[in-house]
């Protein structure tokens, strides 16, 4: 019911910046959570950041002070501004949208966008 389309990945040098976007289409719940997860080669998928429908944000310790998550409800889009990028940030980044229908939570995932940080 919800389709997520990601964009904004690419190749950047250490210390550079990128902004990821994730546009959602379809029905949207009043109570929802949108976030970003990443998976590097040979590692498990890990939490990066989330922003709730009320505007509350949460960040992984590894990205605090460097990444900023935000959302534009009019455009049904969530963003991840990534600053001071490090080689350790290299991974496939996935957008995730969680909807609460009054009884249960449902998860929807984007296709992923590659971020590579290298000199």
OpenMM code with the backbone's topology and positions (N, CA, C; nanometers):
from openmm import Vec3, app, unit

residues = "UNK UNK UNK UNK UNK UNK UNK UNK UNK UNK UNK UNK UNK UNK UNK UNK UNK UNK UNK UNK UNK UNK UNK UNK UNK UNK UNK UNK UNK UNK UNK UNK UNK UNK UNK UNK UNK UNK UNK UNK UNK UNK UNK UNK UNK UNK UNK UNK UNK UNK UNK UNK UNK UNK UNK UNK UNK UNK UNK UNK UNK UNK UNK UNK UNK UNK UNK UNK UNK UNK UNK UNK UNK UNK UNK UNK UNK UNK UNK UNK UNK UNK UNK UNK UNK UNK UNK UNK UNK UNK UNK UNK UNK UNK UNK UNK UNK UNK UNK UNK UNK UNK UNK UNK UNK UNK UNK UNK UNK UNK UNK UNK UNK UNK UNK UNK UNK UNK UNK".split()
positions = [
    Vec3(0.0821, -0.1202, 0.0000),
    Vec3(0.0000, 0.0000, 0.0000),
    Vec3(0.0856, 0.1254, 0.0000),
    Vec3(0.2058, 0.1158, 0.0530),
    Vec3(0.2994, 0.2273, 0.0561),
    Vec3(0.4235, 0.1897, -0.0234),
    Vec3(0.4600, 0.2748, -0.1175),
    Vec3(0.5784, 0.2531, -0.1986),
    Vec3(0.6798, 0.3630, -0.1702),
    Vec3(0.8041, 0.3244, -0.1470),
    Vec3(0.9100, 0.4182, -0.1154),
    Vec3(1.0134, 0.4194, -0.2269),
    Vec3(1.0505, 0.5388, -0.2718),
    Vec3(1.1503, 0.5552, -0.3763),
    Vec3(1.2629, 0.6415, -0.3227),
    Vec3(1.3846, 0.5860, -0.3215),
    Vec3(1.5005, 0.6541, -0.2668),
    Vec3(1.5866, 0.7147, -0.3769),
    Vec3(1.6591, 0.8202, -0.3414),
    Vec3(1.7529, 0.8830, -0.4324),
    Vec3(1.8566, 0.9613, -0.3527),
    Vec3(1.9652, 1.0016, -0.4191),
    Vec3(2.0640, 1.0877, -0.3571),
    Vec3(2.1973, 1.0237, -0.3249),
    Vec3(2.2097, 0.8939, -0.3414),
    Vec3(2.3358, 0.8281, -0.3131),
    Vec3(2.4410, 0.8619, -0.4165),
    Vec3(2.5656, 0.8257, -0.3861),
    Vec3(2.6732, 0.8525, -0.4790),
    Vec3(2.8086, 0.8336, -0.4154),
    Vec3(2.9121, 0.8772, -0.4874),
    Vec3(3.0507, 0.8686, -0.4428),
    Vec3(3.0973, 1.0055, -0.3962),
    Vec3(3.1473, 1.0132, -0.2734),
    Vec3(3.1978, 1.1387, -0.2178),
    Vec3(3.3295, 1.1140, -0.1468),
    Vec3(3.4082, 1.2203, -0.1316),
    Vec3(3.5339, 1.2119, -0.0585),
    Vec3(3.5106, 1.2249, 0.0912),
    Vec3(3.6019, 1.1720, 0.1722),
    Vec3(3.5886, 1.1901, 0.3174),
    Vec3(3.5745, 1.3378, 0.3526),
    Vec3(3.4828, 1.3667, 0.4444),
    Vec3(3.4549, 1.5038, 0.4829),
    Vec3(3.3464, 1.5695, 0.4009),
    Vec3(3.3033, 1.5043, 0.2946),
    Vec3(3.2002, 1.5584, 0.2086),
    Vec3(3.0607, 1.5363, 0.2632),
    Vec3(2.9613, 1.5796, 0.1850),
    Vec3(2.8219, 1.5709, 0.2263),
    Vec3(2.7345, 1.5146, 0.1158),
    Vec3(2.6263, 1.4519, 0.1558),
    Vec3(2.5233, 1.4032, 0.0660),
    Vec3(2.3887, 1.4187, 0.1343),
    Vec3(2.2837, 1.4327, 0.0539),
    Vec3(2.1492, 1.4338, 0.1076),
    Vec3(2.0665, 1.3263, 0.0388),
    Vec3(2.0163, 1.2330, 0.1173),
    Vec3(1.9316, 1.1273, 0.0672),
    Vec3(1.7854, 1.1674, 0.0790),
    Vec3(1.7045, 1.1241, -0.0170),
    Vec3(1.5620, 1.1507, -0.0153),
    Vec3(1.4859, 1.0201, -0.0288),
    Vec3(1.3702, 1.0142, 0.0328),
    Vec3(1.2834, 0.8973, 0.0227),
    Vec3(1.1404, 0.9462, 0.0141),
    Vec3(1.0808, 0.9327, -0.1029),
    Vec3(0.9441, 0.9776, -0.1269),
    Vec3(0.8473, 0.8611, -0.1133),
    Vec3(0.7418, 0.8826, -0.0380),
    Vec3(0.6421, 0.7791, -0.0139),
    Vec3(0.5147, 0.8079, -0.0916),
    Vec3(0.4570, 0.7037, -0.1487),
    Vec3(0.3287, 0.7140, -0.2169),
    Vec3(0.2337, 0.6108, -0.1587),
    Vec3(0.1042, 0.6344, -0.1757),
    Vec3(0.0057, 0.5455, -0.1195),
    Vec3(-0.0535, 0.6013, 0.0086),
    Vec3(-0.1364, 0.5226, 0.0729),
    Vec3(-0.2022, 0.5662, 0.1949),
    Vec3(-0.1021, 0.5823, 0.3079),
    Vec3(-0.1245, 0.6848, 0.3889),
    Vec3(-0.0361, 0.7147, 0.5010),
    Vec3(-0.1159, 0.7135, 0.6309),
    Vec3(-0.0622, 0.6503, 0.7328),
    Vec3(-0.1252, 0.6485, 0.8634),
    Vec3(-0.0954, 0.7780, 0.9372),
    Vec3(-0.1855, 0.8152, 1.0274),
    Vec3(-0.1639, 0.9352, 1.1071),
    Vec3(-0.0451, 0.9177, 1.2001),
    Vec3(-0.0277, 0.7969, 1.2499),
    Vec3(0.0841, 0.7645, 1.3375),
    Vec3(0.1832, 0.6808, 1.2585),
    Vec3(0.3013, 0.7343, 1.2376),
    Vec3(0.4000, 0.6621, 1.1582),
    Vec3(0.5409, 0.7010, 1.1993),
    Vec3(0.6348, 0.6205, 1.1530),
    Vec3(0.7754, 0.6423, 1.1808),
    Vec3(0.8528, 0.6186, 1.0517),
    Vec3(0.9345, 0.7143, 1.0127),
    Vec3(1.0172, 0.6997, 0.8944),
    Vec3(1.1629, 0.7067, 0.9353),
    Vec3(1.2439, 0.6217, 0.8746),
    Vec3(1.3825, 0.6190, 0.9145),
    Vec3(1.4746, 0.5636, 0.8085),
    Vec3(1.6025, 0.5619, 0.8446),
    Vec3(1.7072, 0.5136, 0.7566),
    Vec3(1.7886, 0.4062, 0.8259),
    Vec3(1.8200, 0.3026, 0.7509),
    Vec3(1.9059, 0.1953, 0.7944),
    Vec3(2.0133, 0.1752, 0.6885),
    Vec3(2.1251, 0.1169, 0.7268),
    Vec3(2.2313, 0.0951, 0.6297),
    Vec3(2.2944, -0.0413, 0.6498),
    Vec3(2.3518, -0.0923, 0.5415),
    Vec3(2.4169, -0.2221, 0.5458),
    Vec3(2.5430, -0.2179, 0.4622),
    Vec3(2.6561, -0.2342, 0.5283),
    Vec3(2.7845, -0.2401, 0.4608),
    Vec3(2.8150, -0.3843, 0.4229),
    Vec3(2.9038, -0.4013, 0.3258),
    Vec3(2.9408, -0.5356, 0.2820),
    Vec3(3.0006, -0.6134, 0.3976),
    Vec3(2.9476, -0.7321, 0.4204),
    Vec3(2.9978, -0.8170, 0.5269),
    Vec3(2.9466, -0.7835, 0.6648),
    Vec3(2.8537, -0.6878, 0.6758),
    Vec3(2.7999, -0.6487, 0.8053),
    Vec3(2.6475, -0.6583, 0.8055),
    Vec3(2.5917, -0.6618, 0.9257),
    Vec3(2.4472, -0.6646, 0.9408),
    Vec3(2.3880, -0.5267, 0.9155),
    Vec3(2.2609, -0.5245, 0.8776),
    Vec3(2.1918, -0.3985, 0.8617),
    Vec3(2.1782, -0.3308, 0.9981),
    Vec3(2.2062, -0.2010, 1.0029),
    Vec3(2.2030, -0.1291, 1.1293),
    Vec3(2.1176, -0.0032, 1.1203),
    Vec3(2.0661, 0.0359, 1.2347),
    Vec3(1.9850, 0.1560, 1.2481),
    Vec3(2.0706, 0.2802, 1.2311),
    Vec3(2.0161, 0.3812, 1.1616),
    Vec3(2.0852, 0.5084, 1.1434),
    Vec3(2.0093, 0.6220, 1.2114),
    Vec3(1.8830, 0.6433, 1.1724),
    Vec3(1.8046, 0.7525, 1.2286),
    Vec3(1.6574, 0.7323, 1.1972),
    Vec3(1.5709, 0.7886, 1.2814),
    Vec3(1.4270, 0.7873, 1.2576),
    Vec3(1.3665, 0.9215, 1.2949),
    Vec3(1.2521, 0.9519, 1.2344),
    Vec3(1.1735, 1.0693, 1.2698),
    Vec3(1.0269, 1.0271, 1.2713),
    Vec3(0.9569, 1.0605, 1.3773),
    Vec3(0.8181, 1.0201, 1.3921),
    Vec3(0.7240, 1.1222, 1.3301),
    Vec3(0.5951, 1.0865, 1.3240),
    Vec3(0.4941, 1.1777, 1.2715),
    Vec3(0.4783, 1.3007, 1.3601),
    Vec3(0.5196, 1.2900, 1.4863),
    Vec3(0.5157, 1.4034, 1.5781),
    Vec3(0.6417, 1.4886, 1.5714),
    Vec3(0.7419, 1.4424, 1.4958),
    Vec3(0.8644, 1.5180, 1.4800),
    Vec3(0.9799, 1.4741, 1.5675),
    Vec3(0.9599, 1.3740, 1.6506),
    Vec3(1.0670, 1.3257, 1.7368),
    Vec3(1.1720, 1.2524, 1.6542),
    Vec3(1.2987, 1.2771, 1.6843),
    Vec3(1.4083, 1.2151, 1.6110),
    Vec3(1.4929, 1.1283, 1.7015),
    Vec3(1.5584, 1.0313, 1.6404),
    Vec3(1.6480, 0.9425, 1.7116),
    Vec3(1.7632, 0.9075, 1.6184),
    Vec3(1.8860, 0.9032, 1.6730),
    Vec3(2.0048, 0.8783, 1.5933),
    Vec3(2.0919, 0.7707, 1.6553),
    Vec3(2.1591, 0.6961, 1.5696),
    Vec3(2.2620, 0.6054, 1.6171),
    Vec3(2.3799, 0.6874, 1.6681),
    Vec3(2.4486, 0.6355, 1.7684),
    Vec3(2.5622, 0.7080, 1.8248),
    Vec3(2.6683, 0.7395, 1.7195),
    Vec3(2.6844, 0.6523, 1.6228),
    Vec3(2.7888, 0.6681, 1.5232),
    Vec3(2.7666, 0.7865, 1.4292),
    Vec3(2.6426, 0.8378, 1.4219),
    Vec3(2.6135, 0.9476, 1.3294),
    Vec3(2.5682, 1.0744, 1.3997),
    Vec3(2.5545, 1.0725, 1.5306),
    Vec3(2.5118, 1.1908, 1.6048),
    Vec3(2.6080, 1.3065, 1.5814),
    Vec3(2.5518, 1.4237, 1.5546),
    Vec3(2.6320, 1.5417, 1.5296),
    Vec3(2.6756, 1.5569, 1.3861),
    Vec3(2.6552, 1.4535, 1.3037),
    Vec3(2.6950, 1.4577, 1.1630),
    Vec3(2.5764, 1.4466, 1.0680),
    Vec3(2.4779, 1.3639, 1.1037),
    Vec3(2.3611, 1.3421, 1.0185),
    Vec3(2.2393, 1.4129, 1.0768),
    Vec3(2.1495, 1.4568, 0.9889),
    Vec3(2.0246, 1.5192, 1.0298),
    Vec3(1.9107, 1.4566, 0.9502),
    Vec3(1.8110, 1.4049, 1.0205),
    Vec3(1.6937, 1.3490, 0.9542),
    Vec3(1.5797, 1.4498, 0.9641),
    Vec3(1.5026, 1.4623, 0.8571),
    Vec3(1.3900, 1.5537, 0.8550),
    Vec3(1.2826, 1.4993, 0.7620),
    Vec3(1.1628, 1.5563, 0.7701),
    Vec3(1.0542, 1.5116, 0.6836),
    Vec3(0.9702, 1.6296, 0.6386),
    Vec3(0.9144, 1.6164, 0.5199),
    Vec3(0.8247, 1.7148, 0.4630),
    Vec3(0.6918, 1.6435, 0.4410),
    Vec3(0.5980, 1.6656, 0.5307),
    Vec3(0.4710, 1.5943, 0.5238),
    Vec3(0.3894, 1.6311, 0.3997),
    Vec3(0.4041, 1.7538, 0.3522),
    Vec3(0.3315, 1.7959, 0.2331),
    Vec3(0.3760, 1.7168, 0.1106),
    Vec3(0.5033, 1.6753, 0.1087),
    Vec3(0.5585, 1.5991, -0.0029),
    Vec3(0.5710, 1.4509, 0.0281),
    Vec3(0.5325, 1.4112, 0.1483),
    Vec3(0.5456, 1.2720, 0.1917),
    Vec3(0.6886, 1.2214, 0.1704),
    Vec3(0.7833, 1.3031, 0.2097),
    Vec3(0.9233, 1.2736, 0.1852),
    Vec3(1.0054, 1.2873, 0.3129),
    Vec3(1.0983, 1.1950, 0.3321),
    Vec3(1.1919, 1.2022, 0.4428),
    Vec3(1.3316, 1.2197, 0.3859),
    Vec3(1.4151, 1.2971, 0.4544),
    Vec3(1.5493, 1.3263, 0.4085),
    Vec3(1.6521, 1.2837, 0.5122),
    Vec3(1.7721, 1.2586, 0.4644),
    Vec3(1.8856, 1.2349, 0.5527),
    Vec3(2.0020, 1.3183, 0.5018),
    Vec3(2.0315, 1.4262, 0.5732),
    Vec3(2.1457, 1.5105, 0.5410),
    Vec3(2.2682, 1.4522, 0.6093),
    Vec3(2.3667, 1.4126, 0.5319),
    Vec3(2.4859, 1.3478, 0.5841),
    Vec3(2.6058, 1.4398, 0.5644),
    Vec3(2.6663, 1.4818, 0.6743),
    Vec3(2.7814, 1.5702, 0.6719),
    Vec3(2.9029, 1.5007, 0.7321),
    Vec3(3.0206, 1.5544, 0.7032),
    Vec3(3.1455, 1.4999, 0.7560),
    Vec3(3.1534, 1.3495, 0.7353),
    Vec3(3.1248, 1.3078, 0.6146),
    Vec3(3.1203, 1.1652, 0.5842),
    Vec3(3.2566, 1.0993, 0.5995),
    Vec3(3.2545, 0.9775, 0.6478),
    Vec3(3.3739, 0.8984, 0.6715),
    Vec3(3.3677, 0.7703, 0.5904),
    Vec3(3.4835, 0.7083, 0.5621),
    Vec3(3.4812, 0.5811, 0.4888),
    Vec3(3.3927, 0.4764, 0.5558),
    Vec3(3.3834, 0.4823, 0.6883),
    Vec3(3.3010, 0.3874, 0.7623),
    Vec3(3.1518, 0.4050, 0.7344),
    Vec3(3.1132, 0.5174, 0.6735),
    Vec3(2.9737, 0.5401, 0.6380),
    Vec3(2.9359, 0.4710, 0.5078),
    Vec3(3.0327, 0.4159, 0.4370),
    Vec3(3.0062, 0.3474, 0.3114),
    Vec3(2.9115, 0.2299, 0.3339),
    Vec3(2.7987, 0.2315, 0.2634),
    Vec3(2.6983, 0.1272, 0.2802),
    Vec3(2.5836, 0.1517, 0.1834),
    Vec3(2.4971, 0.0527, 0.1722),
    Vec3(2.3697, 0.0718, 0.1050),
    Vec3(2.2713, 0.1243, 0.2083),
    Vec3(2.2080, 0.2363, 0.1780),
    Vec3(2.1158, 0.2992, 0.2713),
    Vec3(1.9724, 0.2696, 0.2305),
    Vec3(1.8925, 0.2249, 0.3261),
    Vec3(1.7550, 0.1860, 0.3012),
    Vec3(1.6597, 0.2721, 0.3820),
    Vec3(1.5556, 0.3207, 0.3159),
    Vec3(1.4499, 0.3945, 0.3821),
    Vec3(1.3444, 0.2961, 0.4319),
    Vec3(1.2933, 0.3197, 0.5506),
    Vec3(1.1900, 0.2348, 0.6081),
    Vec3(1.0774, 0.3206, 0.6631),
    Vec3(0.9542, 0.2836, 0.6298),
    Vec3(0.8367, 0.3540, 0.6779),
    Vec3(0.7495, 0.2562, 0.7554),
    Vec3(0.7174, 0.2907, 0.8794),
    Vec3(0.6334, 0.2080, 0.9649),
    Vec3(0.5011, 0.2788, 0.9915),
    Vec3(0.3911, 0.2100, 0.9590),
    Vec3(0.2569, 0.2648, 0.9779),
    Vec3(0.1847, 0.1916, 1.0900),
    Vec3(0.1149, 0.2675, 1.1734),
    Vec3(0.0322, 0.2110, 1.2786),
    Vec3(-0.1138, 0.2316, 1.2407),
    Vec3(-0.1882, 0.1204, 1.2233),
    Vec3(-0.3265, 0.1270, 1.1780),
    Vec3(-0.4275, 0.1276, 1.2917),
    Vec3(-0.3800, 0.1465, 1.4127),
    Vec3(-0.4658, 0.1447, 1.5295),
    Vec3(-0.4543, 0.0169, 1.6090),
    Vec3(-0.3979, -0.0871, 1.5466),
    Vec3(-0.3808, -0.2161, 1.6116),
    Vec3(-0.2415, -0.2739, 1.5920),
    Vec3(-0.1869, -0.2603, 1.4721),
    Vec3(-0.0582, -0.3197, 1.4397),
    Vec3(0.0302, -0.2232, 1.3619),
    Vec3(0.1584, -0.2526, 1.3644),
    Vec3(0.2557, -0.1786, 1.2867),
    Vec3(0.2890, -0.2556, 1.1592),
    Vec3(0.3013, -0.1844, 1.0475),
    Vec3(0.3395, -0.2421, 0.9195),
    Vec3(0.4623, -0.1706, 0.8668),
    Vec3(0.5553, -0.2468, 0.8119),
    Vec3(0.6803, -0.1928, 0.7609),
    Vec3(0.6869, -0.1965, 0.6086),
    Vec3(0.7421, -0.0900, 0.5518),
    Vec3(0.7647, -0.0808, 0.4083),
    Vec3(0.9077, -0.0323, 0.3865),
    Vec3(0.9757, -0.0915, 0.2887),
    Vec3(1.1160, -0.0619, 0.2650),
    Vec3(1.1405, -0.0102, 0.1241),
    Vec3(1.2352, 0.0824, 0.1134),
    Vec3(1.2786, 0.1311, -0.0157),
    Vec3(1.3760, 0.0344, -0.0797),
    Vec3(1.4164, 0.0648, -0.2032),
    Vec3(1.5027, -0.0258, -0.2787),
    Vec3(1.6496, -0.0139, -0.2406),
    Vec3(1.6857, 0.0899, -0.1680),
    Vec3(1.8235, 0.1115, -0.1277),
    Vec3(1.8969, 0.2043, -0.2226),
    Vec3(1.9891, 0.2817, -0.1683),
    Vec3(2.0745, 0.3686, -0.2493),
    Vec3(2.2163, 0.3609, -0.1934),
    Vec3(2.3136, 0.3459, -0.2823),
    Vec3(2.4518, 0.3235, -0.2412),
    Vec3(2.5228, 0.4545, -0.2093),
    Vec3(2.5893, 0.4577, -0.0947),
    Vec3(2.6744, 0.5691, -0.0551),
    Vec3(2.8159, 0.5159, -0.0384),
    Vec3(2.9097, 0.5723, -0.1133),
    Vec3(3.0492, 0.5314, -0.1054),
    Vec3(3.1346, 0.6519, -0.0707),
    Vec3(3.2104, 0.6412, 0.0371),
    Vec3(3.2978, 0.7489, 0.0830),
    Vec3(3.4418, 0.7023, 0.0653),
    Vec3(3.5120, 0.7634, -0.0284),
    Vec3(3.6479, 0.7207, -0.0607),
    Vec3(3.7242, 0.8351, -0.1250),
    Vec3(3.8551, 0.8387, -0.1009),
    Vec3(3.9416, 0.9368, -0.1634),
    Vec3(3.9981, 0.8860, -0.2951),
] * unit.nanometer
topology = app.Topology()
chain = topology.addChain("A")
for resn in residues:
    res = topology.addResidue(resn, chain)
    for name in ("N", "CA", "C"):
        topology.addAtom(name, app.Element.getBySymbol(name[0]), res)
